[in-house]
Amino acid sequence: MKPHFETLAVHGAETASYEGAISFPIFQTSTYCESERGYSYSRSSNPTRNELEQTIALLEGGKFGFSFSSGLAAVSTVFSLLRAGDTAVVSEDLYGGTDRGIRQIWKGLGIRFSFADTRDLEKTERAFDDRTKLLFLETPTNPMMRVSDIRKMADLAHAHGAILCVDNTFLTPALQKPLSMGADVVVHSGTKLLAGHHDTLCGHLVTNSEQIAERFGLLQRTLGNALAPFDSWLTLRGIQTLPLRVETHCENALRAAESLEKHPRVKAVHYPFLPSHPQYELMKKQASGGGCVLSFELADDDVWPVLRGGKFIRFAESLGGTTSLITYPTTQTHASVPEKVRLSLGITPRLLRLSVGLEHSDDLLEDLEKMLAKHS
Ligand SMILES: Cc1ncc(COP(=O)(O)O)c(C=O)c1O
């Protein structure tokens, strides 16, 4: 019998055993003298990072894993596969940092970007041209929680000779496995659910393709953006409890979404495991839970008392950690996205994003009630 996901998360890839240590050791070294296992310099490879890279690959059902100093370092490495003259089709609703990189860095290197509504097969197909090498999407997206059909997107990319990269940050392999649905590359901000405790930044790439893996290896050791040993260890530790945490995150988030949906001050709630979500059926087919993030639109402009009014729900960027966080995409995560684009996507000044943590859901609902109470 193949070990279950929970068992793999606890045991990891077990790439090597050192003195029978149960907790994988931190190899806090930059260099090696005649290493028996072939290590030479930690920018190229390090045993702790290697254990993490193989563990994430195992969990995603992939052969090759790479860990980076942040999610954006991993995203940058994906776009570094492209050359001047290539086209990338990207989903129009993306994490603000990825969008910023596209508009302010990679475009300037001669790469063409075509933004598409990747919920819609025909619209996405129209964004392709004969130089398209990459289709890049988030599902669900940050922050509108739009869901794309991974299988259809993979078929579309392959029909055009391109590869599909899916940002799986919001769900992790505990809930969704894009490689099993045809994606060629999975990218993560491991800073979020994978590491899970608001104490480290990290990013990851997983692929089954030897050719892509070779390129990622070259980029990682040349761009010098690999994850440090201590952060690798923190992430390995976080991953051990990933399945348990994700289960509670999903239960708490669904309860919060249901409660917000009934609140008179809330105009709309975006959470893909709510039956009212437009891609609920698709989401149920390709993921086993809705994740920890939802966004909601207030019916009025009085956002600041809501953002700052929580006792347990703290006003801060990020998501996927133990503590519940409320974020204001307009001034925080998506501030660099042009206003016109933000508004066209639904990222209005009334949109708030909530990452539901591991507190007791009764306490969270009470907090939300308090945050939404009008005191005028
Ligand atoms: C979907 C998604 N991808 C990538 C990133 C970038 O990750 P990091 O902050 O670890 O660089 C984020 C950050 O919020 C994100 O939400």
The ligand as an SDF file (V2000), in Angstrom:
LIG
                    3D

 16 16  0  0  0  0  0  0  0  0999 V2000
   -0.9770   33.3340   -4.9360 C   0  0  0  0  0  0  0  0  0  0  0  0
    0.3550   33.8960   -4.5250 C   0  0  0  0  0  0  0  0  0  0  0  0
    1.4530   33.6030   -5.2460 N   0  0  0  0  0  0  0  0  0  0  0  0
    2.6650   34.0930   -4.9280 C   0  0  0  0  0  0  0  0  0  0  0  0
    2.8290   34.9340   -3.8370 C   0  0  0  0  0  0  0  0  0  0  0  0
    4.1990   35.4750   -3.5080 C   0  0  0  0  0  0  0  0  0  0  0  0
    4.7060   34.8060   -2.3960 O   0  0  0  0  0  0  0  0  0  0  0  0
    5.7690   35.4260   -1.3590 P   0  0  0  0  0  0  0  0  0  0  0  0
    5.0530   36.4890   -0.5900 O   0  0  0  0  0  0  0  0  0  0  0  0
    6.1470   34.2340   -0.5400 O   0  0  0  0  0  0  0  0  0  0  0  0
    6.8890   35.9670   -2.1550 O   0  0  0  0  0  0  0  0  0  0  0  0
    1.7250   35.2600   -3.0540 C   0  0  0  0  0  0  0  0  0  0  0  0
    1.8680   36.1580   -1.9070 C   0  0  0  0  0  0  0  0  0  0  0  0
    0.9150   36.5610   -1.2860 O   0  0  0  0  0  0  0  0  0  0  0  0
    0.4560   34.7290   -3.3990 C   0  0  0  0  0  0  0  0  0  0  0  0
   -0.6450   35.0150   -2.6970 O   0  0  0  0  0  0  0  0  0  0  0  0
  1  2  1  0
  2  3  1  0
  2 15  2  0
  3  4  2  0
  4  5  1  0
  5  6  1  0
  5 12  2  0
  6  7  1  0
  7  8  1  0
  8  9  2  0
  8 10  1  0
  8 11  1  0
 12 13  1  0
 12 15  1  0
 13 14  2  0
 15 16  1  0
M  END
$$$$
